[in-house]
Amino acid sequence: MIDKMKHKLKLTPLHCMFFIYKTFADSSKDKLDVNIQKLITEFMFRWLKQDKEKTVTIINETLNWTKENIQNLDAQLESMVSMTQFLNTQKDLTILRKEFFLMDIRQIARLNKDFSEDEKKIHDMLADILGVGIRISQKSYDEIKGSVERVKKRKIGFRRDD
């Protein structure tokens, strides 16, 4: 059954958002911290217009996709950047929604009270990809651009009709 799901699932923008939240929250662990998991679930619940069933489905499908397709931290970062680039092509992801998404990222980082310079750099990379002029790291604009350009692009597989 997992093989069928592997071939059947096409990631949507909402799957991508959850993956980015999860990657940003904890790129080195398979299991999310309970407080971070709760916060990310609240964010997804909001993006899914308070549809609890859909929220659970998106989260579970994304976690299963991650287990099947992400073997290491490089693949995780590459996927996160590729998914952010995909999100940036979505017409309904307005500048205001992009800013809310980045605000969510900052809230995730601040939950453990240690918003590291590396996390700030990743935030700024996401902001750069999304075309949002919010910078919080010590890195220059050129350093952020260069970091984005150095990340290998990954084919993820998206449902184009959403």
CYANA upper distance limits for C-alpha pairs under 8 A (distance plus 0.5 A):
  1 MET  CA      5 MET  CA      6.89
  2 ILE  CA      6 LYS  CA      6.58
  3 ASP  CA      7 HIS  CA      6.98
  4 LYS  CA      8 LYS  CA      6.44
  5 MET  CA      9 LEU  CA      6.20
  6 LYS  CA     65 TRP  CA      7.49
  6 LYS  CA     68 GLU  CA      7.86
  9 LEU  CA     61 GLU  CA      8.36
  9 LEU  CA     65 TRP  CA      8.45
 10 LYS  CA    157 GLY  CA      6.34
 10 LYS  CA    158 PHE  CA      5.56
 10 LYS  CA    159 ARG  CA      5.61
 11 LEU  CA     15 HIS  CA      6.11
 11 LEU  CA     16 CYS  CA      7.31
 11 LEU  CA     62 THR  CA      8.37
 11 LEU  CA    156 ILE  CA      8.22
 11 LEU  CA    157 GLY  CA      6.82
 11 LEU  CA    158 PHE  CA      5.21
 11 LEU  CA    159 ARG  CA      6.42
 12 THR  CA     16 CYS  CA      6.89
 12 THR  CA    158 PHE  CA      6.39
 12 THR  CA    159 ARG  CA      6.20
 12 THR  CA    160 ARG  CA      8.44
 12 THR  CA    162 ASP  CA      7.25
 13 PRO  CA     17 MET  CA      6.71
 13 PRO  CA     83 MET  CA      8.47
 13 PRO  CA     86 PHE  CA      8.17
 13 PRO  CA     87 LEU  CA      6.54
 13 PRO  CA     90 GLN  CA      8.44
 13 PRO  CA    162 ASP  CA      8.41
 14 LEU  CA     18 PHE  CA      6.85
 14 LEU  CA     44 MET  CA      8.40
 14 LEU  CA     47 TRP  CA      8.33
 14 LEU  CA     58 ILE  CA      7.58
 15 HIS  CA     19 PHE  CA      6.68
 15 HIS  CA     58 ILE  CA      6.33
 15 HIS  CA     59 ILE  CA      7.71
 15 HIS  CA     61 GLU  CA      8.24
 15 HIS  CA     62 THR  CA      6.22
 16 CYS  CA     20 ILE  CA      6.59
 16 CYS  CA     62 THR  CA      8.46
 16 CYS  CA     80 MET  CA      8.28
 16 CYS  CA     83 MET  CA      6.13
 16 CYS  CA     84 THR  CA      8.00
 16 CYS  CA     87 LEU  CA      8.05
 17 MET  CA     21 TYR  CA      6.68
 17 MET  CA     83 MET  CA      8.42
 18 PHE  CA     22 LYS  CA      6.56
 18 PHE  CA     40 ILE  CA      8.05
 18 PHE  CA     44 MET  CA      7.48
 18 PHE  CA     58 ILE  CA      8.31
 18 PHE  CA     59 ILE  CA      7.21
 18 PHE  CA     62 THR  CA      7.73
 19 PHE  CA     23 THR  CA      6.44
 19 PHE  CA     62 THR  CA      7.05
 19 PHE  CA     63 LEU  CA      8.35
 19 PHE  CA     66 THR  CA      8.47
 19 PHE  CA     80 MET  CA      7.61
 20 ILE  CA     24 PHE  CA      6.42
 20 ILE  CA     80 MET  CA      6.00
 20 ILE  CA     83 MET  CA      8.11
 20 ILE  CA     84 THR  CA      8.21
 21 TYR  CA     25 ALA  CA      6.49
 21 TYR  CA     40 ILE  CA      7.25
 21 TYR  CA    105 ILE  CA      7.08
 21 TYR  CA    108 ILE  CA      8.22
 22 LYS  CA     26 ASP  CA      6.60
 22 LYS  CA     27 SER  CA      7.73
 22 LYS  CA     32 LEU  CA      8.02
 22 LYS  CA     40 ILE  CA      8.15
 23 THR  CA     27 SER  CA      5.16
 23 THR  CA     76 GLN  CA      7.45
 23 THR  CA     77 LEU  CA      8.11
 23 THR  CA     80 MET  CA      7.66
 24 PHE  CA    105 ILE  CA      7.70
 24 PHE  CA    108 ILE  CA      8.27
 24 PHE  CA    109 ALA  CA      8.23
 24 PHE  CA    119 GLU  CA      8.05
 24 PHE  CA    122 ILE  CA      8.49
 25 ALA  CA     32 LEU  CA      8.25
 25 ALA  CA     36 ILE  CA      7.56
 25 ALA  CA    108 ILE  CA      6.63
 25 ALA  CA    109 ALA  CA      7.19
 26 ASP  CA     32 LEU  CA      7.28
 27 SER  CA     73 LEU  CA      7.15
 27 SER  CA     76 GLN  CA      7.77
 28 SER  CA     73 LEU  CA      7.52
 32 LEU  CA     36 ILE  CA      7.06
 32 LEU  CA     37 GLN  CA      6.12
 33 ASP  CA     37 GLN  CA      6.39
 34 VAL  CA     38 LYS  CA      6.61
 35 ASN  CA     39 LEU  CA      6.75
 35 ASN  CA    111 LEU  CA      8.48
 36 ILE  CA     40 ILE  CA      6.57
 36 ILE  CA    108 ILE  CA      7.18
 36 ILE  CA    111 LEU  CA      7.69
 37 GLN  CA     41 THR  CA      6.51
 38 LYS  CA     42 GLU  CA      6.72
 39 LEU  CA     43 PHE  CA      6.87
 39 LEU  CA    108 ILE  CA      7.87
 40 ILE  CA     44 MET  CA      6.72
 40 ILE  CA    108 ILE  CA      8.13
 41 THR  CA     45 PHE  CA      6.48
 41 THR  CA     55 THR  CA      7.96
 42 GLU  CA     46 ARG  CA      6.75
 43 PHE  CA     47 TRP  CA      6.83
 43 PHE  CA    104 ASP  CA      7.78
 44 MET  CA     48 LEU  CA      6.52
 44 MET  CA     55 THR  CA      6.66
 45 PHE  CA     49 LYS  CA      6.80
 45 PHE  CA     50 GLN  CA      5.44
 45 PHE  CA     51 ASP  CA      6.87
 45 PHE  CA     52 LYS  CA      6.98
 45 PHE  CA     55 THR  CA      6.15
 46 ARG  CA     50 GLN  CA      6.06
 48 LEU  CA     54 LYS  CA      7.56
 48 LEU  CA     55 THR  CA      6.92
 51 ASP  CA     55 THR  CA      6.65
 52 LYS  CA     56 VAL  CA      6.79
 53 GLU  CA     57 THR  CA      6.73
 54 LYS  CA     58 ILE  CA      6.61
 55 THR  CA     59 ILE  CA      6.71
 56 VAL  CA     60 ASN  CA      6.57
 57 THR  CA     61 GLU  CA      6.46
 58 ILE  CA     62 THR  CA      6.53
 59 ILE  CA     63 LEU  CA      6.64
 60 ASN  CA     64 ASN  CA      6.62
 61 GLU  CA     65 TRP  CA      6.54
 62 THR  CA     66 THR  CA      6.52
 63 LEU  CA     67 LYS  CA      6.81
 64 ASN  CA     68 GLU  CA      6.88
 65 TRP  CA     69 ASN  CA      6.45
 66 THR  CA     70 ILE  CA      5.76
 67 LYS  CA     71 GLN  CA      8.18
 70 ILE  CA     75 ALA  CA      6.25
 70 ILE  CA     76 GLN  CA      6.46
 71 GLN  CA     75 ALA  CA      7.02
 71 GLN  CA     76 GLN  CA      8.25
 72 ASN  CA     76 GLN  CA      6.83
 73 LEU  CA     77 LEU  CA      6.67
 74 ASP  CA     78 GLU  CA      6.53
 75 ALA  CA     79 SER  CA      6.43
 76 GLN  CA     80 MET  CA      6.62
 77 LEU  CA     81 VAL  CA      6.71
 77 LEU  CA    151 VAL  CA      8.23
 78 GLU  CA     82 SER  CA      6.64
 78 GLU  CA    151 VAL  CA      6.46
 78 GLU  CA    152 LYS  CA      6.28
 78 GLU  CA    153 LYS  CA      6.45
 78 GLU  CA    154 ARG  CA      6.62
 79 SER  CA     83 MET  CA      6.41
 79 SER  CA    153 LYS  CA      7.96
 79 SER  CA    154 ARG  CA      6.46
 79 SER  CA    156 ILE  CA      7.56
 80 MET  CA     84 THR  CA      6.62
 81 VAL  CA     85 GLN  CA      6.73
 81 VAL  CA    126 LEU  CA      7.76
 81 VAL  CA    129 ILE  CA      8.50
 81 VAL  CA    148 VAL  CA      8.12
 81 VAL  CA    151 VAL  CA      7.92
 81 VAL  CA    153 LYS  CA      7.97
 82 SER  CA     86 PHE  CA      6.73
 82 SER  CA    153 LYS  CA      6.36
 82 SER  CA    154 ARG  CA      6.56
 82 SER  CA    155 LYS  CA      8.11
 82 SER  CA    156 ILE  CA      8.10
 83 MET  CA     87 LEU  CA      6.60
 83 MET  CA    156 ILE  CA      8.20
 84 THR  CA     88 ASN  CA      6.70
 84 THR  CA    126 LEU  CA      7.15
 84 THR  CA    129 ILE  CA      7.24
 84 THR  CA    130 LEU  CA      7.58
 85 GLN  CA     89 THR  CA      7.32
 85 GLN  CA    129 ILE  CA      6.61
 85 GLN  CA    130 LEU  CA      7.62
 86 PHE  CA     90 GLN  CA      7.59
 87 LEU  CA     93 LEU  CA      7.74
 87 LEU  CA    130 LEU  CA      8.31
 88 ASN  CA     93 LEU  CA      7.56
 88 ASN  CA    129 ILE  CA      7.64
 88 ASN  CA    130 LEU  CA      5.79
 93 LEU  CA     97 ARG  CA      6.08
 93 LEU  CA     98 LYS  CA      6.75
 94 THR  CA     98 LYS  CA      6.67
 95 ILE  CA     99 GLU  CA      6.68
 95 ILE  CA    132 VAL  CA      7.68
 96 LEU  CA    100 PHE  CA      6.80
 97 ARG  CA    101 PHE  CA      6.61
 98 LYS  CA    102 LEU  CA      6.76
 98 LYS  CA    130 LEU  CA      7.41
 98 LYS  CA    132 VAL  CA      7.83
 99 GLU  CA    103 MET  CA      6.55
 99 GLU  CA    132 VAL  CA      7.64
100 PHE  CA    104 ASP  CA      6.69
101 PHE  CA    105 ILE  CA      6.96
102 LEU  CA    106 ARG  CA      6.84
102 LEU  CA    123 HIS  CA      7.73
102 LEU  CA    126 LEU  CA      8.33
102 LEU  CA    127 ALA  CA      7.53
103 MET  CA    107 GLN  CA      6.75
104 ASP  CA    108 ILE  CA      6.74
105 ILE  CA    109 ALA  CA      6.85
105 ILE  CA    123 HIS  CA      7.60
106 ARG  CA    110 ARG  CA      6.66
106 ARG  CA    123 HIS  CA      8.06
107 GLN  CA    111 LEU  CA      6.67
108 ILE  CA    112 ASN  CA      8.45
109 ALA  CA    113 LYS  CA      7.98
109 ALA  CA    114 ASP  CA      7.53
109 ALA  CA    115 PHE  CA      5.78
109 ALA  CA    119 GLU  CA      7.62
110 ARG  CA    114 ASP  CA      6.65
110 ARG  CA    115 PHE  CA      6.01
115 PHE  CA    119 GLU  CA      6.83
115 PHE  CA    120 LYS  CA      7.42
116 SER  CA    120 LYS  CA      6.78
117 GLU  CA    121 LYS  CA      6.64
117 GLU  CA    137 SER  CA      6.67
117 GLU  CA    138 GLN  CA      7.97
118 ASP  CA    122 ILE  CA      6.85
119 GLU  CA    123 HIS  CA      6.65
120 LYS  CA    124 ASP  CA      6.66
120 LYS  CA    136 ILE  CA      6.41
120 LYS  CA    137 SER  CA      5.34
121 LYS  CA    125 MET  CA      6.66
121 LYS  CA    136 ILE  CA      8.14
121 LYS  CA    137 SER  CA      5.89
121 LYS  CA    138 GLN  CA      8.35
121 LYS  CA    139 LYS  CA      7.40
121 LYS  CA    144 ILE  CA      7.62
122 ILE  CA    126 LEU  CA      6.75
123 HIS  CA    127 ALA  CA      6.67
123 HIS  CA    135 ARG  CA      8.36
123 HIS  CA    136 ILE  CA      8.21
124 ASP  CA    128 ASP  CA      6.50
124 ASP  CA    134 ILE  CA      7.52
124 ASP  CA    135 ARG  CA      5.90
124 ASP  CA    136 ILE  CA      7.13
124 ASP  CA    137 SER  CA      7.27
124 ASP  CA    144 ILE  CA      7.26
125 MET  CA    129 ILE  CA      6.77
125 MET  CA    144 ILE  CA      6.24
125 MET  CA    145 LYS  CA      7.71
125 MET  CA    147 SER  CA      7.82
125 MET  CA    148 VAL  CA      6.55
126 LEU  CA    130 LEU  CA      6.67
127 ALA  CA    131 GLY  CA      6.53
127 ALA  CA    132 VAL  CA      5.54
127 ALA  CA    133 GLY  CA      7.24
127 ALA  CA    134 ILE  CA      6.77
127 ALA  CA    135 ARG  CA      7.92
128 ASP  CA    132 VAL  CA      6.57
128 ASP  CA    133 GLY  CA      7.59
128 ASP  CA    144 ILE  CA      8.00
128 ASP  CA    145 LYS  CA      7.69
129 ILE  CA    148 VAL  CA      8.23
139 LYS  CA    143 GLU  CA      6.37
139 LYS  CA    144 ILE  CA      6.92
140 SER  CA    144 ILE  CA      6.82
141 TYR  CA    145 LYS  CA      6.68
142 ASP  CA    146 GLY  CA      6.46
143 GLU  CA    147 SER  CA      6.60
144 ILE  CA    148 VAL  CA      6.80
145 LYS  CA    149 GLU  CA      6.70
146 GLY  CA    150 ARG  CA      6.65
147 SER  CA    151 VAL  CA      7.18
